[in-house]
Every structure is written in C-alpha cells, then in structure tokens.
Amino acid sequence: MFTTKRIATGIALAAAVTLVLTGCASSSGAGDPTDVDPEGEIEPRAISWLLSRPADGGVITAMEQIAEEYAVENPGFELELITTPDRPSYIQKYETLAAANRLPELFDTDATPFAQKLAEQGRMLDVDLLLEDLGFADDYREAALNYQRFDDGSLYMVPFEFQLEFFWYNSGLFDEAGVEVPATLDDFAPMCEALRANGITPIALDGADGWPLERYMAYYPFRQAGPEYVQELKLGEASFSDAPGRAAAEWLYGLGQAGCFQEGFSSTGYADAQAQFTSGRAAVYNIGTWELTNLATDNLDAGVRDAIDYFTLPTIEGAVTADNEYVTPSGIGMAVNSSTYDPLVRDFLRYALERYPSMVAESGALSPTVGVDTTIPDNATPLYSRAIEQADNVGPAIAMPWDTQLDPATNTRLQQELTLLVQGDITPDEFIETMDAALTENVG
C-alpha cells in the first residue's frame, strides 16, 4: 500500500534526518555513477525522495499517482516524499544531509557548485547514461536538459518541468501611453517613462522575494556575454566590475531612475505583484508559463483579459545570444543517489519516466519531453496555445537564473544590493564595489 506523503516543512533538522534514515541506512559513501543497469532481482521496499516542490503541485501529484500504480504491480513498494517547499530551508537540509552521507535514494538539487562536488565524488548517478540506458535520451527537450547540466556539460539531474519566462503586458495600457513593445533592453527605461507620464505603473515586481529582481540582473549580461559570464562569476573567475556586470548595474540603475517598478516594490510579495498586473494597475509583469492558468484563461478579469499579451526577452545591439534564447527553466532537478541505486530504483525510474510526460501534459503544463501534446484547458484564451507553441522554438542557450548559480551568501547580498541600486540609494559604482568584495569573501 502506498504511504501518505510526509510533509517536513518547518520541522527540526534532526527529525528530517530521522525520516531519511528510514530505508537509507546504507546511503553513506559513493557508488559507481556509471553503473546504470545493476545486476540483481527487483525487491520492492520503501524508497525516499527529498523534495523542494509544492506539496500540492503538479510534479508531486503526478508522481504520487505513478507510485501508487507501480505499487500495485510491485507489492511492498512505497515512495516516501519528504517535502520542504521553502527553498532556503530545503537547501540547508539537503546540504546537511549530504555532509552526513544521509541523502535518500532520490533528492532535488539545482546545478550548483555544491551539487557538482557531490557528482565529482561519485555520489550522483550520471543521468546522460541513465536516460540512454532506459531509452529516453532522445525524448527530452534539449533546453530542458541543458538547464540541468553543470558548466562542464555533464548531466546528473532529471528535469520534471519545462517553463518559458515572458514579459506579459497590457496592450490597452501600452496604447494609452503610446508605447510599443521594447525592441531592445535599452528601450525599457523610455517605455517606463512614457507609461509613468500617463499615470500608469510600468512594471509589477515581487521585490520581497529577491529572485524576481535578480532575473533583471541576469538579462543584460546574458545578451552581452552569454551564459558564460555567470558561470565564471560563481567561480571567482569574473567580477561585477567586468563589462557585463557593469552594464547590468547601469541598466538596472536606469530602470530605477525611470520609475519602472511600483512604489514600495521591495515589500511587495508574489501574489500582490501579480494582482497589480491582472487588475490592470500595471502594464508589464515578468513571470513564467507556470502562471498560464491565471494569465491565459477566463480566470483572468474580463476587464483586462483581451488586452493581455506577451513578448520574450529583448535583445541588445551586438548581442551574442539569439532572440529565441532567454530564461527557459526546467525547475529543480532530481538526482539519483549512486550508493543506493539498485534494480528496484532503476525499474521504478523506468516506469515513472515513461508515464510522467503524458500525465503532466494532460494537466495543461508543458512536459520536459517532446512528442506529447499539452492539453489546453476548455477555458483557455488563444494566448494559452500560443505560449505553449512557443516552446517548440527556443534555442539551446539559457539565461540561467542567478539565484540557482551563485553561492548562498553572495546571492543574499546581491538581492539586498539590487534593491538599494534600483531605489537609487547607491550608485552603480558603489554596487559594483560592494559585490566584488562579497564575491572575493565568499568565493575567493
């Protein structure tokens, strides 16, 4: 019988360790990350997955159903979901368990330097080899896999999502202010000034969470230098005073001076920022296709529904990345513990990865694989289908979210300083000086 998922949000780390120890006593040390087809019989038992996903989200909902189906065919099998949706709390738990060699059979991780160290120690299964062995290597979208890869191109995480991040905009407010969709990033400040002059809040921003503003920091460097800049930055091989970092700081300072974001943006949360856009009080909102049901169905207020459209990340003069390359995340990935990998784990993953794409597509979401059609909800606007179709025309280079790339200390300081920069409390030079000092302290 399939067990009820275990929700670990907010509990003490000691309790989390106790949960993980169940069925994972042999998880210390490393296995062979290339042994993707171990010998032996399939012996059903309980296995665990340490997750950082919403407990009622699409991934967990689908995987619960899949695990229940698998347990019918394999009595004695259980998938225990240990869930901590709050990302900072999850990272602390995950890194502590990893340091104690107590990670479960499956665990969530981004392609961070910490995760790469685990891979280098042989503690994570090579997913390129795993997908090839299971016959799924050609099924996955290139961009979905690339998002999970380490800087050296190696792959140790399986994606369960695929999203596109757009700038959603209100065409009625644009018309009212006489502005057009910005062709380049340098057109943002003039767009904001024109909207402000007509009494319209240009951009709704969730400033309280930090990462939405950090997205903006990533845009100019991605267009100017490609994804390599943040890769070098997180290793201490580049600095914020380099041309891409300076350009980003000056661009963001200019957005602040142009009044691009709403008053009090730094204390505005996710739901309130979205409400400002969906109620017609703001002209632009930068968010991903995970919000399609709120932005492209009749859930959206009828007063703005027909005015909502989107544009992708604008370019710059001399850009090194293509127009169809922008933020296309496949979410946090699932790693496979090499030391506990056995015929049962392999067989369950084979079953799950075969069933999952159609299930997630039926929910109205994009699958990380090709060959399955997303089911468009009956209450969708035409924008829903257009956004889904956009997924078939994305390039391989990805504007990686910096909050998944930089070490936690540097990332926290960056989010703080970005707020001060946009508010005009510090200059670009002061921002650069502070961030280079933080990078030296935290990366060396």
Buried (B, 14 or more C-beta within 10 A) or exposed (E): EBEEBBEBEEBEEEEBBEBBBEBBEEBEEBBEBEBBEEEEEEEBEBBBBBBBBEBEBBBBBBBBBBBBBBBEEBEEBBBBBBBBBEBEBBBBBBBEBBEEBBBBBBBBBBBBBBBBEBBBEBBBBBBBBBBEBBEBBEBBBEBBBBBBBBBEEBBBBBBBBBBBBBBBBBBBBBEBBEBEBBEEBBBBBEBBBBBBEEEBBBBBBBBBBBBBBBBBBBBBBBBBBBBBBBBBBBEBEBBBBBEBBBBBBBBBBBBBEBBBBBEEBBEBEBEBBBBBBBEBBBBBBBBBBBBBBBBBBEBBEEEBBEBBBBEBBBBBEEBBBEEBBBBBBBBBBBBBBBBBBBBBBBBBBBBBBBBBBBBBBBBBBBBBBBEBEBBBBEEBBEBBEEBBEBBEEBBBBBBBBBBBBBBBEBBBBBBBBBBBBBBEEBBBEBBBBBBBEBBEEBBE
